[in-house]
Amino acid sequence: MDLPALPWPDEPFSRADLTARAVPLSRLRRAIRNGEVRPVVRGVYAASHLEDTLELRARALARGASPHQVVTDRTAAWLHGVDAHVHGEHDGVPDVEMCALRRHAPTKALGADGRTRDLSPQDVMTLHGVLVTTPLRTALDLGCCLRRREAFAVLTQMARTHGLTREDYVRGLARYRRRRGVVQLRELVSHVDPRVESQREAWVLLEIVDAGLPAPEPQVWVEVDGVPTYRLDLVYRRRRVCVEYDGEEAHRGREEYDAERRRWLRDDGWAVIVVRRGDFGDDASQRWLAELRSALATAYSNRRW
């Protein structure tokens, strides 16, 4: 590891790294006092200009942890590009979720949520220099332990991001017999569709199937004069019914375009149901689910696609 005294490296480093580079510990103590360097976990440090992220903390823990410690669950999902943390947790940096392999003690390091778990070699990979559960193992674990809609969103987004299929999940389920949460996992896997683009779209899809309605088709293009023009979130093609999730970030600044697009769709015979951020839960979802149920019951078109 190339570790000059100045500038400090753009990755976590330990005291052993400094010793190997003949950097005196007095220089480290001075850097901490001056605010050049900060401790991340016990015995591991980072330059102060580096953002305090889950990735940085995971890498810091990996510098100080034994080779039997593996990053798991929501931290693993985050490293794989899928955010499984709830909204309130984004005010700070959550603990790094790690597990020790069987017959090894879980970590007690500050900033880590240490546990013990059975993992086979095929469950573990190296990512950013950190031992982490694979996308498949991570998705299946979270499908068991998260609340239902968050678990379904992770399964869907991990499938989309990493090219996993429903069949991959089904094959992985064989190892989860009798595990707590496997009943939920098995049921959710049956509804996974990698075409769903966002967490909240996954929530919408789950609300629909939970209401006993047929599953819609995700991400369908509607043609205008033979040209694919409008892409819709969740669609019933033959009944010309679509469900759109209006996320604040994705649709900010697009309000005029969305209104024009939906006006065109309705003029062309489509029923358009719009779901917004607060439209989830037993009471909040009843409005748009009733609207969808009515649209599906009455929709009819003899036009060909």
N, C-alpha and C positions, 0 to 999 in steps of 0.2 A: 504493500500500500504506500503510495507516494504521499508523504505527509510533511511538507515543509512547515516550519514554525509560523511563517506568515506568507500569504494569508492562510487562515484556517480553512480546512477542506470543506467541500460542499456535501458532506455526508457525515453521519455520526462517527465518533472515534472514541477509543478507550485510552486509559492511562498506559496500557501495554503498547498501544500504537505509538504514543509519544516516546516511550522509552526506547522502542525499536528505532526511532528516528533521532535519538539522542537529544530530544527536546526536554529540558529540565522541568520537573513538576512545578517549580517556582514560576516558570513562565505561564503555565496553565492557571495557577492561582491568581497571578496578576491579570491574566486575560479575563477571568471570571469577575474579579473586582472592577475591572474597567468596562465590563459589559460587552466585551468582544465575543465571549463564549458563555454558554449557559449549560447547566446539567440537564439532561433529558430524563434519564433514569440513573440509578445508582451506578457510578463508575463509567458512565458513557455521556459524552458531551457533544454539543453541536455549536457551530458558529451562530451568533445571535441574529444574523440577517436571514437565516433560513426560517421559513414559515413553519409554525408548529402544527403539523398535520398528522393524521393517522399513519400515513406512510413513513414519515420521519420517525415517529415513536416506535412503529413496528421494527424499523431497521435498527433503531437504537437498542431495543430489547434483544434483537437478534445478536447484536455485538456482545451483549453481556450474558446471554442465556446459554444454557447447555444445548448440545445438538439434539436433545430429545424434546425440545419445545417447538410447537408448531402453531402458527397463527391460524385461527379458525373463525367460523361463524360470521358475524357482521363485519368484523375487520377484514377477514379474508374476502368477503364479497366486495368491500370497498376497494381493496387492492386489485380485484378483478374487474373493476369499473362499474359496479352496481352498488348504489347507496341504499342500504337497508336500515339506516337509522331513522328514528322518528323526528318530526320537525323540531321539537324542543331540544334535542340533543345537539343541534347544529349551533347552539349558542356557545359551546365549548368544544373541546376535543375529548370524545369518549375514551374510556379505558380500552386498551388493546386486548382483544379476546384471544387467549392462547390456551393450548392444552399440552399436557405432558403425556408422552406415550406410557402405556401401562408399565407398572413396576418402576416408574420414575416419579419424583415429587413434582407437583405443580409449582410454577414460579410464584414467588411472593413479592416480586419487584413492584415498586411504586409505579402506578400507571398501567398495570396489567391486571386483567381478570383471568387468573390462572385456574385451570381445571385439569381433569384427566380423561382420556378418551382412547378407545381402541381404534387405531388407524393402521391400514396396511400400506406397504410401499406405493401401491398404485393410487392411494388417496392423497399423496403429498408431492408437491413440486417446489421448485425454487423460483421466486419472483422478487425482483429488486433486491436480490441477495438474501431473501428471507424464506425460510421454510413455511409453506402455506398450503392449506388444503386445496385440492383442484377445484375448478368450477363445478364439476358434477357433484363431488362430495360436499362442497360448500352449500350448493343449492338444496340438496337432499337434507342436510342437517338443519338448515333454516326452515325448510318446509315442515319439519317436525316441531321446532321450538318457538317459532314466531307466532303471533296472533294470525288468524286465518287469512285476512285480506293482505297483510304485509307478507305472509309466507307465499301466497299466490303471486304477488307482484315480483318477489325475488325469483321464484321458479320461472316465471315468464321472461323477465329481463335477463336472467342468466342464460336462458335458452337462446334468446335473440342475440345477445352479445357474443356468445361463445359457440354458436352453431350446434347447440344441444337439441335433441328431439324428444318428443314424448316417449319414444321407444327407449332412448337412453335412460330416461328416468325410470321407466318400468323395469328395465334390467337391473338398475341399481337398487330398486326396492327390495329385491330378494335378500339383501344383507340386513335389512332393517326390521326383520320379523321380531315382534314382541318389544320393539323399542317404543318408549313413550312418544306419542305424537304420530306414530306411523299410520294410524287410521285417517287422521287429517291429511297427511302427506299423500296417501294412496288416492284419496278422493280428489285432491287438488290437481294431482298429476293428470288425471283424466280430462281436465279442462284446459291444460296448457296449450297455447298457440303462440309460437315464436314471432308471428307477424305483429302482435300487439306491441306498440311502440313505447309506451310510457307506463309508469307505475299506476297512475290514476286511470288510464284506459283499462289496465288489468282489473282495477277495482270495479269499474263499470261492467266489464264482462262478467265478473263473478257475481255481482248483484243481479244481473239478468238471469244467469243460469240458476242462482239460488231462488229466484222468484218462479221457477218452473217454466220459464220461457225458452224457446229454442235458441241455441247459441248463434250469434251473428257472425258474419265473415269480416275479419279485420282488413283494413287498408285496401279499399276498393276504389279504383279510378272510374269516374263517370266521364263519358265522352260527350263533347260538344262538336257537332258536325264531323264526327269521325275522329276527333283528336282527344286523347286523354287529357282532361282539363282540371277536374276537381277530384281530389283524393279524400275519401270519407273514412272516419275512424272505424265504425262498426256498422255493418250493412246487411240488410235482408234484400237481396237483389230482386227476387221475383215479386215481392210485395212493395218494392220501392219505398222502403223505410230505412232510415239511418239514425244512428245515435252518435252524437258528437260530444267529446269532452272539451270544455273550454278551460284550459289551464292558464293561469295568470301570466306566467312567464312566456309560454309558447305563443300565446295569442295577444300579448301586449303590443300595441301599435298596429294590429291587424284587424281592429274592430270593423272598420269600414269595408275591408275586403271580405271578412266573414259574413257581414250582413248582406252584401251583394251576392255572394255565393249562395247563401241560404235562401235568399229571395228567388234566385234563378231556379234552385232545386224545387222549391214549393210551387213556383209557376209551372214547372215541368212535371208536376204530379207526385213529387216526393213528400213524404211526411218526415220532418226533421225534428228530432228530440234532442234538446241541448241539456247537458249535465254540467254543473259548475262545482267549484271546490267544496262548498258546504252541503252538497246534495247527496251525502252518504249517511248510512245509519238507518235504523228501523223507520223512524218517522220521516226524515228528510228525503229518503229515496222513494217514498210512496207516490209522490207527485209525478215524477218522471216515469216511474215504472207503470203507473196507471195509464199515463199518456201513451207509453209504448204498447202496453197490452191492448188498448183501444185501437191504436193504429194497425197493429197486426191482425186484429179481429175484423177490421173493416176494409183493409187495403185490398185492392184488386186492380190489376192492369192487364190488358190484352196486348200490350206493346212487347215486342221482342227486343232482347239485348243483342 
